[in-house]
Amino acid sequence: MNIALIDYGAGNVQSVKYALNRLGYEPILTKNHDEICSADKVIFPGVGSAKAAMEQLQQSGLDKLIPTLKQPVLGICVGMQLMCKYSHEGDVKCLGIIDTEVKRFEVDLKIPHMGWNTVSNFNSVLFNNIELQEQVYFVHSYYVPLNENTVAVTQYGIEFSAAVQKDNFYAVQFHTEKSGEVGSQILKQFLEL
Amino acid sequence: MLSKRIIPCLDIKDGRTVKGVNFVGLRDAGDPVDLAEIYSKEGADELVFLDITATHEKRKTLLDLVKRVAERINIPFTVGGGISEIKDAYALLKAGTDKISVNSAAVKNPQLINELHNNFGAQFVVVAIDAKYTDEGWKVHLRGGRDRTEIDLFDWAREVEQRGAGEILFTSMDHDGTKAGFANKELAHLSDSLSIPIIASGGAGNMEHFKDVFTDGKADAALAASIFHFKEIPIPELKAYLKGNNIPVRY
């Protein structure tokens, strides 16, 4: 299988690559449009600020390409946030795949929301065989509110989208590549779609 | 509910794990990559690697180690020791580290915290603070506690938060190595006055100390080394104990 891991300068691509290697896959790290288009699966990671990440995407024209992809695409963390239409982190227009705005946590709790938290209300094949209340690793200060594409929910002062899914676009707020065996299982299920 | 994190810390020297008592008298405690994998399988929530001699040695050994750890384990890890420039942090990011921790370099050049934040985001930046109680209050210490500064612990903690740190790793030099419990009063004060997560370090001796640091000390995470390395407290047992005491843990 051909896996394109989008390497656009705002991702923890190495960690995701190693996670794929542990599952027996060897992804191509790339921002080349042809390589991305011809892949069977595309993984779109991201860390850091949404604004900086969007600028990186624009520089390589990936902001235009990603919404047109037809194969299964998995957004991770900031990758998921960039799939939304707008982010309040740096007030930046994003890819517009998911029709919602990314907001900052306004809760009386520590920010970033950092560490292991439970996920529930699954409604996606990504979570097949995952037990309710399993914990996965989050690190973020901004969140995707609950919306019609929400397929998993986590609570941190408020309920927010732990995962979204729309057509061939899948995305998780937590770091599958750093969420122990549960994370590996979710990544594996995406690759086996 | 967000879990309280248990973090084994691996002090690294010459590519091996060491842990000193009060930072003096080092004792070999094994291979870092093997230990990392054991901890990950036992249910550790994160790992911290502190290269205690990084400033004197070639960086390449550390980068190789980081790469080997990143290849093998599937939980987050932080690397600290000898990071004084953006390029040091970038090399570690490329090798596969999730977060870096800065200590002395941030005290000498506080702007480094802003630069790290701007380049990599808050989630990548842990500021480690070593402090000791003096007759003038809690003072920040450098070089593993050898050098005293005139900087107040709580003032510095507020400043690092404002400059963009994502977490603070606070080690009480008075508690470190004593196995008599964490500095809960100071930790609670830090937690109450800041909005970023606090990792408690120094003083873990038994399971009750962990319960206390998460309740009285209001810590978000607790770090320890030798009690894990020498298997005095197995992590699964600690997690079961904490869960039994109504502390949210990943179990």
Interface residues (C-beta under 8 A of the other chain):
Chain A: N12 Q14 S15 Y18 A19 N21 R22 V47 G48 S49 L109 K110 I111 P112 H113 M114 G115 W116 N117 T118 Q135 Y137 V139 H140 S141 Q155 Y156 H175 E177 K178 S179 G180 E181 G183 S184
Chain B: M1 L2 S3 K4 R5 S40 D45 A70 E71 R72 N74 I75 P76 L93 K94 A95 G96 D98 F120 G121 A122 Q123 F124 G166 E167 S195 I196 P197 D220 A221 R250
